[in-house]
Amino acid sequence: MGALGLVTACGGSPPRGPASRGITPGAGQTLPGRPGGTGPASSIPVMPNTATAPPPRSAPATPVGPNSVAIKNFAFHPAALTVKAGTTVTWTNQDPEPHTVTSQGQGPLRSATLASGASYPYKFTTPGTYKYQCSIHPFMTATVTVTQ
Ligand SMILES: [Cu+2]
């Protein structure tokens, strides 16, 4: 029996499919450099024209740290703060309304009118009790106590 001439088409790998063509990014798009990224050319979703209010000028500046006082909702937070002499306390107005930091009586706190987002630092050097208020809204009162 002679070998049947079923010549198998051996040798030579079958031609591959069309060479992977480079994905062409659309106009204004760049492809992330992912290896083997065969997923659908995900188009970056275009933000709809939402009429939502734009974010405020800066993110809400929530004071961090023990020496900060937030002015919010027509009140000082905390209303009673105790710091050591030599400490700088910073008030930050987080209200959309203007406020001030103004000592009651002869105290040293005399901020300008703080617009929304503005802050006022004051360094306390002398121990004592410092009562203050907002000169625009005198019902806003608070106290800083300065210890040795
Ligand atoms: Cu005020």
Backbone and ligand atoms as CSV (ligand in chain L), in Angstrom:
chain,resi,resn,atom,element,x,y,z
A,1,MET,N,N,0.824,-1.175,0.000
A,1,MET,CA,C,0.000,0.000,0.000
A,1,MET,C,C,0.864,1.232,0.000
A,2,GLY,N,N,0.686,1.886,-0.978
A,2,GLY,CA,C,1.445,3.137,-0.992
A,2,GLY,C,C,0.796,4.155,-0.101
A,3,ALA,N,N,1.564,4.944,0.349
A,3,ALA,CA,C,1.013,5.999,1.207
A,3,ALA,C,C,0.073,6.856,0.397
A,4,LEU,N,N,-1.033,6.923,0.964
A,4,LEU,CA,C,-1.999,7.754,0.263
A,4,LEU,C,C,-1.517,9.199,0.255
A,5,GLY,N,N,-1.737,9.659,-0.853
A,5,GLY,CA,C,-1.201,11.003,-1.019
A,5,GLY,C,C,-2.065,12.081,-0.434
A,6,LEU,N,N,-2.605,11.710,0.706
A,6,LEU,CA,C,-3.356,12.809,1.328
A,6,LEU,C,C,-2.370,13.786,1.931
A,7,VAL,N,N,-2.008,14.585,1.137
A,7,VAL,CA,C,-0.986,15.514,1.609
A,7,VAL,C,C,-1.651,16.513,2.530
A,8,THR,N,N,-1.230,16.322,3.702
A,8,THR,CA,C,-1.785,17.327,4.614
A,8,THR,C,C,-1.068,18.637,4.422
A,9,ALA,N,N,-1.831,19.565,4.468
A,9,ALA,CA,C,-1.239,20.893,4.298
A,9,ALA,C,C,-0.519,21.249,5.571
A,10,CYS,N,N,0.624,20.645,5.562
A,10,CYS,CA,C,1.356,20.930,6.777
A,10,CYS,C,C,2.427,21.948,6.490
A,11,GLY,N,N,3.001,22.304,7.535
A,11,GLY,CA,C,4.042,23.311,7.344
A,11,GLY,C,C,3.416,24.622,6.951
A,12,GLY,N,N,3.885,25.563,7.518
A,12,GLY,CA,C,3.313,26.867,7.177
A,12,GLY,C,C,2.000,27.055,7.905
A,13,SER,N,N,2.045,27.834,8.836
A,13,SER,CA,C,0.826,28.090,9.597
A,13,SER,C,C,-0.177,28.808,8.720
A,14,PRO,N,N,-1.390,28.518,8.995
A,14,PRO,CA,C,-2.413,29.195,8.193
A,14,PRO,C,C,-2.293,30.702,8.333
A,15,PRO,N,N,-2.675,31.293,7.329
A,15,PRO,CA,C,-2.556,32.753,7.396
A,15,PRO,C,C,-3.420,33.312,8.503
A,16,ARG,N,N,-2.826,34.143,9.157
A,16,ARG,CA,C,-3.572,34.738,10.261
A,16,ARG,C,C,-4.639,35.679,9.705
A,17,GLY,N,N,-5.461,36.022,10.585
A,17,GLY,CA,C,-6.497,36.964,10.197
A,17,GLY,C,C,-5.853,38.279,9.837
A,18,PRO,N,N,-6.642,39.113,9.469
A,18,PRO,CA,C,-6.095,40.428,9.100
A,18,PRO,C,C,-5.274,40.990,10.246
A,19,ALA,N,N,-4.163,41.400,9.877
A,19,ALA,CA,C,-3.295,41.954,10.908
A,19,ALA,C,C,-4.075,42.983,11.718
A,20,SER,N,N,-3.860,42.805,12.996
A,20,SER,CA,C,-4.632,43.711,13.850
A,20,SER,C,C,-4.294,45.141,13.491
A,21,ARG,N,N,-5.301,45.742,13.110
A,21,ARG,CA,C,-5.089,47.126,12.723
A,21,ARG,C,C,-5.101,48.015,13.954
A,22,GLY,N,N,-4.316,48.972,13.894
A,22,GLY,CA,C,-4.293,49.893,15.028
A,22,GLY,C,C,-5.632,50.596,15.147
A,23,ILE,N,N,-6.009,50.732,16.389
A,23,ILE,CA,C,-7.272,51.425,16.609
A,23,ILE,C,C,-7.003,52.918,16.493
A,24,THR,N,N,-7.761,53.486,15.683
A,24,THR,CA,C,-7.542,54.907,15.480
A,24,THR,C,C,-8.408,55.688,16.448
A,25,PRO,N,N,-7.792,56.415,17.276
A,25,PRO,CA,C,-8.612,57.201,18.201
A,25,PRO,C,C,-9.403,58.247,17.447
A,26,GLY,N,N,-10.571,58.451,17.953
A,26,GLY,CA,C,-11.407,59.454,17.332
A,26,GLY,C,C,-10.833,60.845,17.550
A,27,ALA,N,N,-11.447,61.739,16.950
A,27,ALA,CA,C,-10.951,63.099,17.072
A,27,ALA,C,C,-11.010,63.531,18.525
A,28,GLY,N,N,-9.947,64.060,18.923
A,28,GLY,CA,C,-9.931,64.563,20.287
A,28,GLY,C,C,-9.851,63.486,21.332
A,29,GLN,N,N,-9.543,62.279,20.917
A,29,GLN,CA,C,-9.462,61.200,21.887
A,29,GLN,C,C,-8.067,60.630,21.884
A,30,THR,N,N,-7.699,60.111,22.981
A,30,THR,CA,C,-6.445,59.387,23.056
A,30,THR,C,C,-6.743,58.040,23.681
A,31,LEU,N,N,-6.083,57.057,23.166
A,31,LEU,CA,C,-6.325,55.733,23.697
A,31,LEU,C,C,-5.457,55.522,24.909
A,32,PRO,N,N,-6.010,54.964,25.921
A,32,PRO,CA,C,-5.153,54.626,27.058
A,32,PRO,C,C,-4.187,53.532,26.670
A,33,GLY,N,N,-3.031,53.599,27.195
A,33,GLY,CA,C,-1.983,52.671,26.803
A,33,GLY,C,C,-2.158,51.315,27.432
A,34,ARG,N,N,-3.254,50.683,27.109
A,34,ARG,CA,C,-3.476,49.368,27.678
A,34,ARG,C,C,-3.008,48.324,26.694
A,35,PRO,N,N,-2.246,47.350,27.117
A,35,PRO,CA,C,-1.828,46.295,26.193
A,35,PRO,C,C,-3.013,45.423,25.833
A,36,GLY,N,N,-3.085,45.082,24.566
A,36,GLY,CA,C,-4.138,44.191,24.130
A,36,GLY,C,C,-5.509,44.767,24.326
A,37,GLY,N,N,-5.594,45.998,24.246
A,37,GLY,CA,C,-6.892,46.608,24.441
A,37,GLY,C,C,-7.793,46.341,23.256
A,38,THR,N,N,-8.555,45.271,23.362
A,38,THR,CA,C,-9.425,44.932,22.243
A,38,THR,C,C,-10.854,45.300,22.521
A,39,GLY,N,N,-11.061,45.901,23.635
A,39,GLY,CA,C,-12.432,46.262,23.957
A,39,GLY,C,C,-12.934,47.305,22.979
A,40,PRO,N,N,-14.187,47.523,23.066
A,40,PRO,CA,C,-14.737,48.541,22.167
A,40,PRO,C,C,-14.089,49.888,22.442
A,41,ALA,N,N,-13.861,50.538,21.382
A,41,ALA,CA,C,-13.252,51.855,21.550
A,41,ALA,C,C,-14.204,52.717,22.344
A,42,SER,N,N,-13.990,52.653,23.637
A,42,SER,CA,C,-14.936,53.368,24.489
A,42,SER,C,C,-14.764,54.855,24.297
A,43,SER,N,N,-15.821,55.408,23.853
A,43,SER,CA,C,-15.759,56.854,23.703
A,43,SER,C,C,-16.040,57.490,25.052
A,44,ILE,N,N,-15.278,58.430,25.360
A,44,ILE,CA,C,-15.480,59.097,26.633
A,44,ILE,C,C,-16.843,59.781,26.599
A,45,PRO,N,N,-17.671,59.427,27.538
A,45,PRO,CA,C,-19.012,60.028,27.498
A,45,PRO,C,C,-18.926,61.541,27.667
A,46,VAL,N,N,-19.639,62.147,26.844
A,46,VAL,CA,C,-19.637,63.608,26.914
A,46,VAL,C,C,-20.634,64.024,27.971
A,47,MET,N,N,-20.178,64.876,28.841
A,47,MET,CA,C,-21.064,65.334,29.882
A,47,MET,C,C,-22.232,66.074,29.255
A,48,PRO,N,N,-23.390,65.701,29.660
A,48,PRO,CA,C,-24.532,66.449,29.121
A,48,PRO,C,C,-24.516,67.884,29.612
A,49,ASN,N,N,-25.223,68.624,28.895
A,49,ASN,CA,C,-25.244,70.041,29.250
A,49,ASN,C,C,-26.120,70.259,30.468
A,50,THR,N,N,-25.635,69.785,31.556
A,50,THR,CA,C,-26.425,69.946,32.759
A,50,THR,C,C,-26.371,71.394,33.203
A,51,ALA,N,N,-27.467,71.817,33.679
A,51,ALA,CA,C,-27.539,73.196,34.140
A,51,ALA,C,C,-27.351,73.264,35.642
A,52,THR,N,N,-26.646,72.276,36.144
A,52,THR,CA,C,-26.453,72.293,37.590
A,52,THR,C,C,-25.559,73.459,37.976
A,53,ALA,N,N,-25.724,73.849,39.170
A,53,ALA,CA,C,-24.945,74.990,39.630
A,53,ALA,C,C,-23.472,74.629,39.618
A,54,PRO,N,N,-22.663,75.513,39.174
A,54,PRO,CA,C,-21.242,75.218,39.187
A,54,PRO,C,C,-20.743,75.137,40.621
A,55,PRO,N,N,-19.680,74.410,40.813
A,55,PRO,CA,C,-19.154,74.324,42.178
A,55,PRO,C,C,-18.712,75.690,42.658
A,56,PRO,N,N,-18.707,75.876,43.941
A,56,PRO,CA,C,-18.235,77.164,44.464
A,56,PRO,C,C,-16.781,77.382,44.098
A,57,ARG,N,N,-16.358,78.578,44.318
A,57,ARG,CA,C,-15.001,78.939,43.888
A,57,ARG,C,C,-13.980,77.929,44.392
A,58,SER,N,N,-14.183,77.496,45.572
A,58,SER,CA,C,-13.274,76.480,46.090
A,58,SER,C,C,-14.103,75.506,46.900
A,59,ALA,N,N,-13.568,74.346,47.049
A,59,ALA,CA,C,-14.284,73.341,47.818
A,59,ALA,C,C,-14.541,73.897,49.216
A,60,PRO,N,N,-15.602,73.454,49.807
A,60,PRO,CA,C,-15.895,73.951,51.153
A,60,PRO,C,C,-14.702,73.766,52.056
A,61,ALA,N,N,-14.234,74.858,52.556
A,61,ALA,CA,C,-13.007,74.807,53.341
A,61,ALA,C,C,-13.358,74.474,54.770
A,62,THR,N,N,-13.513,73.223,55.005
A,62,THR,CA,C,-13.758,72.811,56.370
A,62,THR,C,C,-12.444,72.892,57.135
A,63,PRO,N,N,-12.418,73.704,58.121
A,63,PRO,CA,C,-11.151,73.856,58.821
A,63,PRO,C,C,-10.732,72.548,59.456
A,64,VAL,N,N,-9.496,72.241,59.267
A,64,VAL,CA,C,-8.948,71.080,59.934
A,64,VAL,C,C,-7.957,71.580,60.964
A,65,GLY,N,N,-7.890,70.863,62.016
A,65,GLY,CA,C,-6.972,71.280,63.048
A,65,GLY,C,C,-7.724,71.917,64.192
A,66,PRO,N,N,-7.111,71.898,65.318
A,66,PRO,CA,C,-7.810,72.347,66.526
A,66,PRO,C,C,-7.889,73.859,66.657
A,67,ASN,N,N,-7.188,74.572,65.833
A,67,ASN,CA,C,-7.111,76.013,66.020
A,67,ASN,C,C,-7.888,76.758,64.953
A,68,SER,N,N,-8.951,76.161,64.504
A,68,SER,CA,C,-9.755,76.789,63.473
A,68,SER,C,C,-11.180,76.927,63.955
A,69,VAL,N,N,-11.772,77.985,63.519
A,69,VAL,CA,C,-13.179,78.209,63.831
A,69,VAL,C,C,-13.899,78.391,62.507
A,70,ALA,N,N,-14.931,77.613,62.314
A,70,ALA,CA,C,-15.743,77.754,61.118
A,70,ALA,C,C,-16.910,78.674,61.428
A,71,ILE,N,N,-17.198,79.528,60.486
A,71,ILE,CA,C,-18.390,80.370,60.603
A,71,ILE,C,C,-19.403,79.788,59.639
A,72,LYS,N,N,-20.424,79.209,60.182
A,72,LYS,CA,C,-21.357,78.474,59.342
A,72,LYS,C,C,-22.734,78.545,59.968
A,73,ASN,N,N,-23.721,78.676,59.097
A,73,ASN,CA,C,-25.112,78.724,59.562
A,73,ASN,C,C,-25.290,79.782,60.649
A,74,PHE,N,N,-24.632,80.892,60.435
A,74,PHE,CA,C,-24.758,82.030,61.343
A,74,PHE,C,C,-24.347,81.660,62.758
A,75,ALA,N,N,-23.264,80.936,62.852
A,75,ALA,CA,C,-22.747,80.592,64.171
A,75,ALA,C,C,-21.262,80.295,64.035
A,76,PHE,N,N,-20.571,80.427,65.150
A,76,PHE,CA,C,-19.155,80.074,65.194
A,76,PHE,C,C,-19.033,78.647,65.715
A,77,HIS,N,N,-18.189,77.884,65.047
A,77,HIS,CA,C,-17.990,76.488,65.438
A,77,HIS,C,C,-16.495,76.234,65.623
A,78,PRO,N,N,-16.029,75.899,66.783
A,78,PRO,CA,C,-16.829,75.771,68.002
A,78,PRO,C,C,-17.085,77.143,68.619
A,79,ALA,N,N,-18.125,77.205,69.386
A,79,ALA,CA,C,-18.467,78.474,70.025
A,79,ALA,C,C,-17.524,78.782,71.171
A,80,ALA,N,N,-16.907,77.783,71.700
A,80,ALA,CA,C,-15.935,77.980,72.775
A,80,ALA,C,C,-14.673,77.212,72.409
A,81,LEU,N,N,-13.610,77.966,72.244
A,81,LEU,CA,C,-12.341,77.359,71.834
A,81,LEU,C,C,-11.278,77.725,72.864
A,82,THR,N,N,-10.469,76.766,73.227
A,82,THR,CA,C,-9.382,77.018,74.164
A,82,THR,C,C,-8.064,76.707,73.477
A,83,VAL,N,N,-7.167,77.680,73.505
A,83,VAL,CA,C,-5.864,77.491,72.886
A,83,VAL,C,C,-4.799,78.001,73.845
A,84,LYS,N,N,-3.575,77.645,73.539
A,84,LYS,CA,C,-2.462,78.142,74.335
A,84,LYS,C,C,-1.981,79.463,73.773
A,85,ALA,N,N,-1.403,80.267,74.652
A,85,ALA,CA,C,-0.850,81.535,74.202
A,85,ALA,C,C,0.190,81.271,73.110
A,86,GLY,N,N,0.169,82.101,72.125
A,86,GLY,CA,C,1.063,81.918,70.988
A,86,GLY,C,C,0.418,81.189,69.827
A,87,THR,N,N,-0.828,80.821,70.010
A,87,THR,CA,C,-1.525,80.068,68.965
A,87,THR,C,C,-2.224,81.033,68.011
A,88,THR,N,N,-2.127,80.714,66.763
A,88,THR,CA,C,-2.888,81.461,65.762
A,88,THR,C,C,-4.182,80.724,65.480
A,89,VAL,N,N,-5.246,81.412,65.696
A,89,VAL,CA,C,-6.574,80.855,65.400
A,89,VAL,C,C,-7.035,81.450,64.074
A,90,THR,N,N,-7.597,80.609,63.246
A,90,THR,CA,C,-8.072,81.055,61.934
A,90,THR,C,C,-9.564,80.818,61.831
A,91,TRP,N,N,-10.251,81.886,61.544
A,91,TRP,CA,C,-11.696,81.791,61.277
A,91,TRP,C,C,-11.890,81.714,59.769
A,92,THR,N,N,-12.829,80.901,59.369
A,92,THR,CA,C,-13.152,80.797,57.949
A,92,THR,C,C,-14.665,80.877,57.786
A,93,ASN,N,N,-15.061,81.775,56.947
A,93,ASN,CA,C,-16.494,81.950,56.712
A,93,ASN,C,C,-16.968,80.943,55.682
A,94,GLN,N,N,-17.773,80.023,56.127
A,94,GLN,CA,C,-18.316,79.010,55.215
A,94,GLN,C,C,-19.758,79.312,54.841
A,95,ASP,N,N,-20.220,80.451,55.231
A,95,ASP,CA,C,-21.573,80.848,54.859
A,95,ASP,C,C,-21.530,81.648,53.563
A,96,PRO,N,N,-22.637,81.660,52.863
A,96,PRO,CA,C,-22.699,82.566,51.702
A,96,PRO,C,C,-22.837,84.018,52.109
A,97,GLU,N,N,-23.131,84.237,53.354
A,97,GLU,CA,C,-23.286,85.611,53.838
A,97,GLU,C,C,-21.961,86.097,54.425
A,98,PRO,N,N,-21.758,87.379,54.383
A,98,PRO,CA,C,-20.547,87.918,55.020
A,98,PRO,C,C,-20.700,87.944,56.533
A,99,HIS,N,N,-19.580,87.768,57.179
A,99,HIS,CA,C,-19.542,87.828,58.641
A,99,HIS,C,C,-18.270,88.545,59.055
A,100,THR,N,N,-18.205,88.844,60.325
A,100,THR,CA,C,-16.964,89.398,60.864
A,100,THR,C,C,-16.616,88.650,62.139
A,101,VAL,N,N,-15.384,88.829,62.550
A,101,VAL,CA,C,-14.918,88.344,63.850
A,101,VAL,C,C,-14.520,89.594,64.618
A,102,THR,N,N,-15.346,89.965,65.564
A,102,THR,CA,C,-15.174,91.253,66.215
A,102,THR,C,C,-15.261,91.068,67.721
A,103,SER,N,N,-14.227,91.506,68.395
A,103,SER,CA,C,-14.237,91.403,69.847
A,103,SER,C,C,-15.370,92.235,70.424
A,104,GLN,N,N,-15.900,91.725,71.510
A,104,GLN,CA,C,-16.852,92.523,72.280
A,104,GLN,C,C,-16.039,93.411,73.207
A,105,GLY,N,N,-16.345,94.673,73.208
A,105,GLY,CA,C,-15.609,95.579,74.078
A,105,GLY,C,C,-14.251,95.912,73.492
A,106,GLN,N,N,-13.243,95.789,74.341
A,106,GLN,CA,C,-11.920,96.271,73.978
A,106,GLN,C,C,-11.043,95.201,73.339
A,107,GLY,N,N,-11.596,94.094,72.987
A,107,GLY,CA,C,-10.761,92.992,72.522
A,107,GLY,C,C,-10.025,93.285,71.230
A,108,PRO,N,N,-9.108,92.444,70.903
A,108,PRO,CA,C,-8.241,92.698,69.741
A,108,PRO,C,C,-8.785,92.176,68.421
A,109,LEU,N,N,-9.850,91.421,68.467
A,109,LEU,CA,C,-10.303,90.812,67.216
A,109,LEU,C,C,-11.077,91.844,66.408
A,110,ARG,N,N,-10.530,92.161,65.276
A,110,ARG,CA,C,-11.163,93.161,64.423
A,110,ARG,C,C,-10.987,92.720,62.978
A,111,SER,N,N,-11.706,91.729,62.580
A,111,SER,CA,C,-11.553,91.284,61.201
A,111,SER,C,C,-12.268,92.257,60.281
A,112,ALA,N,N,-11.849,92.245,59.059
A,112,ALA,CA,C,-12.641,92.912,58.034
A,112,ALA,C,C,-13.892,92.073,57.795
A,113,THR,N,N,-14.761,92.573,56.999
A,113,THR,CA,C,-15.917,91.762,56.619
A,113,THR,C,C,-15.426,90.581,55.794
A,114,LEU,N,N,-15.747,89.406,56.292
A,114,LEU,CA,C,-15.271,88.191,55.626
A,114,LEU,C,C,-16.318,87.742,54.628
A,115,ALA,N,N,-15.971,87.840,53.379
A,115,ALA,CA,C,-16.870,87.305,52.362
A,115,ALA,C,C,-16.891,85.785,52.451
A,116,SER,N,N,-17.799,85.204,51.718
A,116,SER,CA,C,-17.881,83.751,51.737
A,116,SER,C,C,-16.549,83.144,51.321
A,117,GLY,N,N,-16.032,82.271,52.145
A,117,GLY,CA,C,-14.768,81.615,51.845
A,117,GLY,C,C,-13.556,82.324,52.394
A,118,ALA,N,N,-13.743,83.542,52.860
A,118,ALA,CA,C,-12.594,84.287,53.374
A,118,ALA,C,C,-12.265,83.817,54.780
A,119,SER,N,N,-11.029,84.056,55.165
A,119,SER,CA,C,-10.629,83.648,56.503
A,119,SER,C,C,-9.853,84.768,57.172
A,120,TYR,N,N,-9.755,84.654,58.469
A,120,TYR,CA,C,-9.129,85.687,59.295
A,120,TYR,C,C,-8.302,84.995,60.357
A,121,PRO,N,N,-7.008,85.188,60.301
A,121,PRO,CA,C,-6.172,84.599,61.340
A,121,PRO,C,C,-5.858,85.628,62.414
A,122,TYR,N,N,-5.747,85.147,63.618
A,122,TYR,CA,C,-5.303,86.025,64.697
A,122,TYR,C,C,-4.466,85.211,65.667
A,123,LYS,N,N,-3.325,85.776,66.020
A,123,LYS,CA,C,-2.428,85.096,66.949
A,123,LYS,C,C,-2.657,85.631,68.357
A,124,PHE,N,N,-3.035,84.754,69.233
A,124,PHE,CA,C,-3.280,85.125,70.623
A,124,PHE,C,C,-1.977,84.982,71.405
A,125,THR,N,N,-1.556,86.070,71.993
A,125,THR,CA,C,-0.309,86.027,72.748
A,125,THR,C,C,-0.535,86.186,74.238
A,126,THR,N,N,-1.667,86.714,74.628
A,126,THR,CA,C,-1.907,86.996,76.036
A,126,THR,C,C,-3.029,86.110,76.553
A,127,PRO,N,N,-2.786,85.383,77.636
A,127,PRO,CA,C,-3.861,84.555,78.189
A,127,PRO,C,C,-5.050,85.412,78.601
A,128,GLY,N,N,-6.180,84.818,78.486
A,128,GLY,CA,C,-7.395,85.529,78.860
A,128,GLY,C,C,-8.592,84.936,78.144
A,129,THR,N,N,-9.701,85.572,78.341
A,129,THR,CA,C,-10.942,85.144,77.700
A,129,THR,C,C,-11.343,86.210,76.696
A,130,TYR,N,N,-11.518,85.781,75.491
A,130,TYR,CA,C,-11.814,86.709,74.399
A,130,TYR,C,C,-13.208,86.412,73.868
A,131,LYS,N,N,-14.113,87.284,74.212
A,131,LYS,CA,C,-15.468,87.139,73.676
A,131,LYS,C,C,-15.562,87.933,72.395
A,132,TYR,N,N,-16.232,87.365,71.469
A,132,TYR,CA,C,-16.354,88.072,70.198
A,132,TYR,C,C,-17.706,87.766,69.580
A,133,GLN,N,N,-17.977,88.484,68.531
A,133,GLN,CA,C,-19.271,88.331,67.853
A,133,GLN,C,C,-19.080,88.703,66.396
A,134,CYS,N,N,-20.146,88.552,65.671
A,134,CYS,CA,C,-20.184,89.065,64.307
A,134,CYS,C,C,-20.830,90.438,64.383
A,135,SER,N,N,-20.151,91.416,63.859
A,135,SER,CA,C,-20.689,92.764,63.976
A,135,SER,C,C,-21.909,92.952,63.093
A,136,ILE,N,N,-22.071,92.092,62.119
A,136,ILE,CA,C,-23.243,92.192,61.246
A,136,ILE,C,C,-24.428,91.487,61.891
A,137,HIS,N,N,-24.128,90.400,62.574
A,137,HIS,CA,C,-25.182,89.618,63.221
A,137,HIS,C,C,-24.780,89.466,64.686
A,138,PRO,N,N,-25.115,90.451,65.487
A,138,PRO,CA,C,-24.592,90.452,66.869
A,138,PRO,C,C,-25.066,89.275,67.706
A,139,PHE,N,N,-26.064,88.569,67.211
A,139,PHE,CA,C,-26.474,87.384,67.972
A,139,PHE,C,C,-25.480,86.250,67.824
A,140,MET,N,N,-24.556,86.392,66.895
A,140,MET,CA,C,-23.514,85.378,66.737
A,140,MET,C,C,-22.398,85.704,67.719
A,141,THR,N,N,-22.308,84.932,68.765
A,141,THR,CA,C,-21.275,85.183,69.762
A,141,THR,C,C,-20.513,83.897,70.027
A,142,ALA,N,N,-19.275,84.078,70.455
A,142,ALA,CA,C,-18.443,82.925,70.775
A,142,ALA,C,C,-17.280,83.407,71.619
A,143,THR,N,N,-16.476,82.471,72.070
A,143,THR,CA,C,-15.411,82.797,72.998
A,143,THR,C,C,-14.153,82.004,72.652
A,144,VAL,N,N,-13.032,82.688,72.759
A,144,VAL,CA,C,-11.753,81.988,72.732
A,144,VAL,C,C,-11.103,82.186,74.085
A,145,THR,N,N,-10.694,81.106,74.682
A,145,THR,CA,C,-9.983,81.173,75.950
A,145,THR,C,C,-8.525,80.829,75.684
A,146,VAL,N,N,-7.648,81.720,76.118
A,146,VAL,CA,C,-6.213,81.543,75.873
A,146,VAL,C,C,-5.555,81.244,77.211
A,147,THR,N,N,-4.881,80.119,77.240
A,147,THR,CA,C,-4.189,79.708,78.466
A,147,THR,C,C,-2.694,79.909,78.298
A,148,GLN,N,N,-1.989,79.828,79.442
A,148,GLN,CA,C,-0.534,79.979,79.406
A,148,GLN,C,C,0.111,78.915,78.536
L,1,CU,CU,CU,-22.461,87.472,60.609
